[in-house]
Amino acid sequence: MRKINEIFYSLQGEGYHTGTPAVFVRFSGCNLKCSFCDTQHEEGTLMTDDEIIAEVSKYPAATVILTGGEPSLWIDDALVDRLHEAGKYVCIETNGTRPLPASIDWVTCSPKQGARLAITRMDEVKVVYEGQDISIYERLSAEHFFLQPCSCYNTALTVDCVMRHPKWRLSLQTHKLIDIR
């Protein structure tokens, strides 16, 4: 059984896959408490893998995004294998503090200041910018680096930081800007 906060269909609003239709599987709970977190993720329903696959399969998108909270608290190879068997491309949005199944197709790591990383493979790094030194994240082995304003209140500062550090790209929470889930 896995504790699911919600499963819904929308467009990815952030990072490399912005604009891609996807089924979001939001897991409950997190091992970190970030001041800027915009996700209510503590509540949830225990679901079996069969129930999760049935719900995900109701939607036409091939992309499934495991998110949270922190999805690594709940996932394993068995769930990822079942999603692959259902024809899904499996992405995860994680804080990177716990090991992940190797078979995940795309890893988005959103490292948090002071938290120790337990993963080495990441396809993209997405940092919520609050004025912190981002150079520590540039050493991570990822292909893509995104800097995101903290709930859009500091967009100008984030743009300025990206302009000074061209390894990074700006990521906006477009789902909030266009008022979709």
C-alpha positions in Angstrom: 0.0 0.0 0.0 1.2 3.5 -0.8 -0.2 6.7 0.6 -1.5 8.9 -2.2 -2.5 12.5 -1.7 -4.0 12.8 -5.2 -3.8 11.6 -8.8 -4.7 14.1 -11.5 -4.1 14.9 -15.2 -2.6 18.2 -16.3 0.3 19.8 -18.0 3.8 19.8 -16.4 4.3 23.4 -15.4 8.0 23.5 -14.5 11.4 22.6 -15.7 12.5 20.6 -18.8 9.1 19.0 -19.6 7.0 22.3 -19.2 3.9 22.0 -21.3 3.9 18.2 -21.5 0.6 16.5 -20.7 1.2 14.2 -17.7 -0.6 12.2 -15.0 0.6 13.4 -11.6 0.8 10.9 -8.8 1.2 13.0 -5.6 2.4 11.0 -2.7 1.7 12.0 0.9 4.3 13.1 3.4 7.9 14.5 3.2 11.1 14.0 5.1 11.9 17.8 4.9 10.0 20.9 6.0 10.7 23.7 3.5 9.4 27.1 4.4 8.4 27.8 0.8 6.5 24.5 0.1 3.3 25.2 -1.7 2.0 21.6 -1.5 -0.5 20.3 1.1 0.7 16.7 1.1 0.1 15.2 4.5 -3.4 13.8 3.9 -3.8 10.8 1.7 -5.4 7.5 0.9 -3.7 4.1 1.0 -3.8 2.6 -2.5 -2.6 -0.7 -3.9 -0.4 -0.7 -7.0 -3.4 -2.1 -9.0 -5.5 0.9 -7.9 -2.8 3.4 -8.8 -2.3 1.8 -12.2 -6.0 1.8 -12.9 -6.3 5.5 -12.0 -3.2 6.5 -14.0 -4.5 4.4 -17.0 -7.7 6.5 -17.2 -5.7 9.3 -18.8 -4.2 9.4 -22.4 -0.8 10.8 -21.5 2.3 8.5 -21.6 4.1 10.6 -19.0 3.6 9.9 -15.3 5.2 12.2 -12.8 5.7 10.9 -9.3 5.7 13.9 -7.0 4.8 14.8 -3.5 5.6 15.5 -0.7 8.5 13.2 -1.2 7.7 10.3 -3.5 10.8 8.3 -2.6 9.2 7.6 0.8 6.7 5.3 -1.0 8.0 4.1 -4.3 10.1 1.0 -5.3 11.1 -1.0 -8.4 7.8 -2.9 -8.4 5.7 0.3 -8.9 8.0 1.7 -11.5 7.9 -1.7 -13.4 4.1 -1.7 -13.3 4.0 1.8 -14.7 6.4 0.8 -17.5 4.2 -2.3 -18.2 1.3 0.1 -18.6 3.2 2.0 -21.3 4.2 4.9 -19.1 7.3 7.1 -19.2 8.1 7.6 -15.5 9.4 10.8 -14.1 10.1 11.7 -10.5 10.4 15.0 -8.7 12.5 14.4 -5.6 14.5 16.3 -3.0 17.2 13.6 -3.6 17.7 12.7 0.0 16.7 9.0 -0.4 17.7 6.3 -2.9 15.6 5.9 -6.0 14.7 2.9 -8.2 17.2 2.8 -11.1 14.6 2.2 -13.7 13.0 5.7 -13.4 13.2 7.3 -16.8 13.7 11.0 -15.7 14.9 12.3 -12.4 14.2 15.9 -11.4 16.2 16.7 -8.3 15.2 19.8 -6.3 18.0 19.8 -3.7 17.4 21.8 -0.5 20.0 23.8 1.3 21.7 21.7 4.0 20.1 18.4 3.0 22.5 15.6 2.1 21.9 14.0 -1.3 21.5 10.2 -1.5 21.3 10.1 -5.3 23.9 10.5 -8.0 21.8 10.3 -11.1 19.7 13.3 -12.0 18.6 14.5 -15.4 17.7 18.0 -14.2 18.3 20.1 -11.2 15.5 22.5 -10.2 16.3 25.0 -7.4 13.7 27.2 -5.8 15.6 30.5 -5.6 15.5 32.5 -2.4 18.8 34.4 -2.9 21.0 31.6 -1.8 24.4 30.7 -3.4 23.7 28.5 -6.3 27.3 27.6 -7.1 27.1 24.6 -4.7 24.5 23.0 -7.0 26.5 23.6 -10.2 28.7 20.7 -9.2 25.9 18.2 -9.5 26.0 15.9 -12.4 22.9 16.8 -14.4 22.4 17.9 -18.0 19.8 20.6 -17.2 19.8 23.3 -14.5 16.7 25.4 -13.7 16.3 28.2 -11.3 12.7 29.0 -10.2 11.4 32.0 -8.3 9.9 31.3 -4.9 6.2 31.6 -5.8 7.0 34.4 -8.3 7.6 37.0 -5.6 11.3 37.3 -6.5 11.1 36.8 -10.3 13.4 39.8 -11.1 16.1 38.6 -8.7 15.9 35.1 -10.2 16.2 36.5 -13.7 19.2 38.5 -12.6 20.8 35.4 -11.1 20.2 33.4 -14.3 21.8 36.2 -16.3 24.9 36.1 -14.1 25.0 32.3 -14.2 24.2 31.2 -17.7 24.5 27.5 -16.9 21.0 27.9 -15.5 17.7 28.4 -17.2 14.6 30.2 -15.8 11.7 28.0 -14.8 8.4 29.6 -14.0 5.4 27.7 -12.5 3.4 28.1 -15.6 0.5 26.1 -14.3 0.0 28.8 -11.7 0.4 31.6 -14.2 -2.3 30.1 -16.5 -4.4 28.9 -13.6 -4.5 25.2 -14.2 -3.9 22.5 -11.7 
